[in-house]
Amino acid sequence: MPPRPLLLLPFLLGALLPVAAAAEDDTRPSASTPFAVSDAYTNEAGAFQIQGNFGYERARGGGEDFRPAPVLKYGVTDWLELELGADYGFGNGSGVNQGSLAPGVTFRVMEQDGFRPTLALIAGVALPFGPGHGGTATELGAATSWVTGRGPGAWGLHLQGGWRATIDPQPEERRNGWLAGAAISHVVAPEMELVAAYSQRSQDRGERNLSVIEAGFIRGLTDQLSLGVAAGAGLNRDSPRLRLTASLSYSFTTGR
């Protein structure tokens, strides 16, 4: 099946899922997982979020990469969030049998006020493992989010940019790189939002920039559980022909 029809699948699946009951919907247009573009929001103080993420990519040469990627997030304060992620690749693609551990931190430095967007600074490290893995990757970036409100009819614009540096790179690896992306989100029903995103980043081993467009949905199933699904396609020969991602997120608080 060609990539373009597949981009419609998240919307069709979302329409079949039951709507979570809510007396008053205050869903804020967001982005982030399972999309490649992050929004600028953090979990509140004392709140945990556990994400079960899964990705699938098919390269233009036919190689396939299946990649589970669990993430744990914790709100230290309403403005500071810690994150620990991991991923590992299976299949016959170029990045399989390799993985990484990725601690990170997000600091929300500014809240939306009128036309001024919410702004967050993001820093992280990817510690690779597996045969033939590359050097340790570090990342420093920023994300902004601006929304028209909450609940059905609200729109959101999310922008992200960052710089990557690799410590002790392999001979074929780039020492420095960058990433950028933009996403638009729209709350279409209680606990249901649609998202479209475009992202681009430099790749580690000399290929053309990874350039992907994707679309999908994020849907609240209960007060604590949400599901996100996205489908995308690459825009050049060094980007995947097809990318599918899904995320099941569970949130709870310690009562702080």
C-alpha positions in Angstrom: 0.0 0.0 0.0 1.5 3.4 -0.9 2.3 5.8 1.9 -0.3 8.5 1.1 -3.4 6.3 1.7 -1.7 5.1 4.9 -1.6 8.6 6.2 -5.4 8.4 6.4 -5.4 5.4 8.7 -4.8 7.2 12.0 -7.9 9.4 11.4 -10.0 6.3 10.5 -8.9 4.4 13.5 -9.5 7.4 15.8 -13.1 7.7 14.6 -13.7 4.0 15.7 -12.4 4.4 19.2 -14.9 5.2 22.0 -14.9 8.8 23.2 -13.8 9.2 26.8 -16.7 10.6 28.9 -16.0 14.1 30.3 -18.4 16.6 31.9 -16.2 19.5 30.7 -13.4 18.9 28.2 -10.3 20.9 28.8 -8.0 19.1 26.3 -5.1 21.3 25.3 -3.8 21.0 21.7 -0.5 19.2 22.1 2.1 17.3 20.1 5.0 15.2 21.3 5.0 11.4 21.3 4.3 9.5 19.0 5.2 12.4 16.8 8.8 13.5 16.1 8.0 17.1 17.2 7.7 17.9 20.9 5.5 20.5 22.5 6.7 22.8 25.3 4.6 21.4 28.1 5.8 19.5 31.2 4.0 17.2 33.7 2.9 18.9 36.9 4.8 18.5 40.2 4.7 14.9 41.5 3.1 13.5 38.3 4.5 10.4 36.6 3.9 9.4 33.0 4.8 6.0 31.6 4.8 5.6 27.8 4.9 2.4 25.9 6.0 3.5 22.4 6.5 1.4 19.3 7.8 2.4 15.9 8.1 0.7 12.6 10.1 1.9 9.6 10.5 0.6 6.1 13.5 1.9 4.1 13.3 2.7 0.4 15.7 -0.3 -0.1 13.3 -2.7 1.6 14.9 -2.9 5.1 12.5 -3.0 8.1 13.1 -1.7 11.6 10.9 -2.5 14.5 11.7 -0.4 17.6 10.1 -0.5 21.0 10.9 2.6 23.0 9.5 2.9 26.6 9.8 6.3 28.4 9.3 7.4 32.0 8.7 11.0 32.8 8.4 12.7 36.2 7.5 16.3 37.1 9.9 17.5 39.7 8.1 20.9 39.8 5.4 22.3 37.5 8.2 23.7 35.4 10.9 21.0 35.5 10.5 17.5 34.1 12.9 14.6 34.1 12.8 11.8 31.5 14.4 8.4 31.0 13.9 6.7 27.7 15.3 3.5 26.0 15.0 2.0 22.6 16.2 -1.1 20.7 15.9 -2.0 17.0 14.9 -5.4 15.5 14.5 -6.5 11.9 16.9 -6.2 8.9 17.3 -2.4 8.6 20.5 -0.4 9.1 19.9 0.4 12.8 18.8 -2.9 14.1 20.5 -4.8 17.0 21.4 -1.4 18.4 19.8 0.7 21.1 20.3 3.5 23.6 19.5 4.8 27.0 18.4 8.4 27.0 18.1 10.5 30.1 16.8 14.1 29.6 15.4 17.1 31.2 12.8 19.7 30.1 12.6 23.1 31.8 9.6 25.3 31.0 10.9 28.9 31.2 7.9 30.8 30.0 4.1 30.4 29.9 1.8 31.6 27.1 0.6 35.2 27.5 -1.3 36.6 24.6 0.8 36.2 21.5 3.9 35.1 23.5 4.1 31.3 23.4 5.0 28.8 26.0 8.8 28.1 25.8 10.8 25.2 27.1 14.5 24.3 27.0 15.3 20.6 26.4 18.6 18.8 27.1 19.4 15.1 26.8 22.0 12.4 26.2 21.7 9.2 24.2 24.0 6.4 25.5 24.3 3.8 22.7 24.8 0.1 23.1 24.9 -2.9 20.8 27.4 -4.1 18.1 28.8 -1.4 15.9 27.1 1.4 17.8 28.2 5.0 17.4 29.4 7.6 19.8 27.4 9.2 22.7 25.0 11.8 21.4 24.2 15.0 23.3 21.3 17.4 22.4 20.4 20.9 23.5 17.3 22.5 22.1 14.1 24.5 22.6 10.4 24.0 22.0 7.5 26.5 21.8 3.8 26.0 21.8 1.0 28.5 21.2 -2.7 27.5 21.5 -6.0 29.3 20.8 -7.6 27.7 23.9 -8.8 24.4 25.2 -11.5 21.9 24.2 -13.1 21.2 20.9 -12.2 23.8 18.2 -8.9 24.8 19.8 -5.8 24.9 17.6 -2.1 24.6 18.6 1.2 25.5 16.8 4.4 23.8 18.1 7.9 24.5 16.9 11.1 22.7 17.9 14.8 23.2 17.1 18.0 21.8 18.5 21.7 21.1 18.1 23.3 17.7 18.4 27.0 16.9 19.3 28.5 13.4 19.3 31.2 12.5 21.8 33.9 10.1 20.5 32.2 9.6 17.1 33.1 6.7 14.8 35.2 7.6 11.7 32.1 7.7 9.5 29.9 9.7 12.0 29.3 13.4 12.0 30.5 15.2 15.1 27.7 17.8 14.9 24.2 18.0 13.7 20.8 19.7 14.0 17.1 19.1 14.2 14.0 21.1 13.5 10.3 20.5 13.3 6.8 22.0 13.3 3.4 20.6 14.2 -0.2 21.7 14.1 -2.8 20.2 16.5 -6.5 20.6 16.5 -9.0 19.4 19.2 -11.9 18.0 17.2 -14.0 16.3 20.0 -13.8 15.7 23.7 -10.5 14.1 24.5 -9.6 13.8 20.8 -7.1 15.8 18.8 -5.6 15.5 15.3 -1.9 16.3 14.7 0.1 17.0 11.5 3.9 17.4 11.7 7.0 17.9 9.7 10.5 17.2 11.0 14.0 17.3 9.6 17.3 16.4 11.1 20.9 15.7 10.0 21.8 12.0 10.0 24.8 10.6 11.7 26.7 8.8 8.9 26.7 11.1 6.0 23.3 10.5 4.5 21.0 13.3 3.3 18.9 14.9 6.1 16.1 12.8 7.5 12.9 14.5 6.3 9.5 13.2 7.4 5.9 14.3 7.2 3.4 12.6 9.4 -0.2 12.8 10.7 -2.3 11.1 13.3 -4.2 11.5 16.5 -4.0 11.6 20.3 -7.0 10.4 22.2 -7.8 10.2 25.9 -9.3 6.8 26.7 -9.7 7.5 30.5 -8.6 10.3 32.8 -5.1 8.6 33.1 -4.7 6.7 29.8 -4.2 8.0 26.3 -3.4 6.6 22.9 -1.5 8.2 20.1 -1.0 6.9 16.6 0.9 8.4 13.7 1.7 7.5 10.1 4.3 9.2 8.0 6.5 9.1 4.9 10.0 10.4 4.1 10.5 13.1 1.5 13.9 12.0 0.1 15.8 8.8 -0.7 17.6 8.7 2.6 14.4 9.0 4.6 12.1 6.0 5.3 9.5 5.2 2.7 7.0 4.5 5.6 7.0 5.3 9.3 4.3 4.1 11.7 4.4 4.9 15.4 2.1 4.3 18.4 2.2 5.3 22.0 0.1 4.3 25.0 0.6 6.7 27.9 -0.4 6.2 31.6 -0.3 9.1 34.0 -0.6 9.2 37.8 0.4 11.4 40.6 2.2 10.9 43.9 -0.1 13.3 45.6 2.5 16.0 46.2 
